[in-house]
Amino acid sequence: MAKIEVNKVELVWPGKYNEDGTLKEVPRVNLPFQVIERVNESRATREAKKRPSQLSLFDVWEGKEGETFEEGWRNKLIWGDNLLVMGSLLSKFAGQIDLIYIDPPFATGADFSFKTEIGDEIITKEQSIIEEKAYRDTWGRGTNSYLQMMRNRLILMRDLLSPIGSIYIHLAHHVGQYMKVLLDEIFGENCFQNEIIWFYKTGGATKERFARKHDNIFFYSKSPNSWKFVPQKERSYMMHQYGFKKSDFQIDEDTGLQYSMVYVRDVWDIPSVGSATFERVGYDTQKPEALLERIILSSSNEGDLVADFFCGSGTTLAVAERLGRRWIGCDLSRYAIHTTRKRLLDIPACKAFEILNLGKYERQYWQSVTFPKRGEPDQQIIFQYLSFILKLYGAQPISGTQHLHGNRGNALIHIGAVDAPVTIDEVNATLEECLALKHNELHILGWEWEMGLNDLMVSEAKRQGVKLLLLQIPRELMEQQAVDRGDIHFFELAYLEVDISKKGLEAQVTLVDFVIPNTELIPEDVREKVQKWSDYIDYWAVDWDFQEDTFIHGWVAYRTRQERKLPLKSDKHTYDKPGKYTIVVKVIDIFGNDTTQAFEVEVK
């Protein structure tokens, strides 16, 4: 390896530099975003409108999005790898974000969990395979991989910050000493403002050492000369009156203790989120809203743009929403996105927000870097892709067919493209070829699906004597760590049955049945708690007039810790005029997986 020229203090680890001694560049991939959902009204607002004292519905804007709420800005919740997400945000948001808070992974091989509920029961479910594996591998392969992961992301965050913006990085004792040196390198020592000690009393103690009862939060500004800071005050309780005038202190009405108001110092005594508190949503690593409120109030103003690229349970976004800030949130976990969505929907008068991902563009990028061309024709790339999927599915490739790609036992296999949904015509053509070869079992694997395909094609295949399984290719397949572990599962699409009643211009949706086919993959103790089919449902929503590819929430219902009962019948919706409409129903189960189905209706 070439000699590295060192002319300043920096943290060096294996893999930071190339073989020729040059610093590895940060991947900057610019991919288009896909808007998959839009929320124009929170459930809290909708329910309040039914009561005599109504809350006003926030405005919904049309046209090109602006940089303020008045100009049409929509807050953004993004599902995906934050490295790709931030790279894709740069073209529009470089130098535009006023405040970033992140609470990245900082434990070694820890088995974190979130809690989900079935009926009146609370169960603990392990994180999805890729989350647990990525979490462990990021640190488990050594400090080197963790630092490389964080360096790449912190550089992109620096580029996204506004000239007077700030970033808060929340860490624990495992990595704080390394991260301080790395942050000095990326942001500059003269941009370091504070090391905040968050002190809490929860958790156990040990006789082997002093109990660890604090986290570290590093506060850096983008510029060494100018940054946004609004001083906050807190109560400082006094043990005696000596040295204070009577006018200097106040009396706490609850405790009778004397206190004065002082500027907040860098040691914060803020209680952690208790298991029975109202704001608890089930994440072990959930941070208290009071902590984020202090950060957001201190380093942003109303209308400023706040971001959290490890948003987890959504605390940053929920607090930013309540404080009138614009926000962008991102997480790799489907369940984190679902939990955050529900949390936002429970905020009265929540501003409009949209849920995005990188969709087919992320898959195209994955295909291009996983199966490089090396001068080979595109057909060879497709062959490598198909062989890769077949191997993970435990199938063998076959040749001499047009639509069939492999077989597993007696079943023939078809694999959908990375950049297009599996269509009804595609399934029909594959089914015809399966029948021509006199096979009676067909498995179709896809990333996305044409609306209405599931029930229609399964029934049609059964009529022709073929057992048809439609299986979802998991996003985790694009993560090498999960592939290496063999932790890839292809889930059969769930079955959803609804009834739509109509009267004049009114329509109403009722859930009739919901079936998760792969119940053997659900832990036995969870299955034992299921009393009825609706226990598997955590959330469902209706788009009364589906257009193109974006699901617009027209009505929504979901379970919360305080309200376990889930209505199976929607409110009545009144259309403006007679005509034909497409109603789309989205159901999200207790594991964060969604099932979407479209229905054509005509109202007169």
JOTASUL-V595772 format. One line per field, one symbol per residue. burial: # if it has 24 or more other C-alpha atoms within 12 Angstrom, else .. A space follows every 50 residues. Layout:
# JOTASUL-V595772
burial: ???
This chain:
# JOTASUL-V595772
burial: ..........##..##............#.#################... ..................#...##################..#.###### ########...########.#.#.###############...##.##### ######################..##.###.########.###.####.# ............###########...###...................#. .......###.....#.###.##.....###################### ################################################## ##############.##...#.........###.######.##.###... ..######..########..####.###.######...############ ########..#....##############.###...############.# .....######..###.........#...#..##############.... ###########....######.#.#.....###################. #.#.
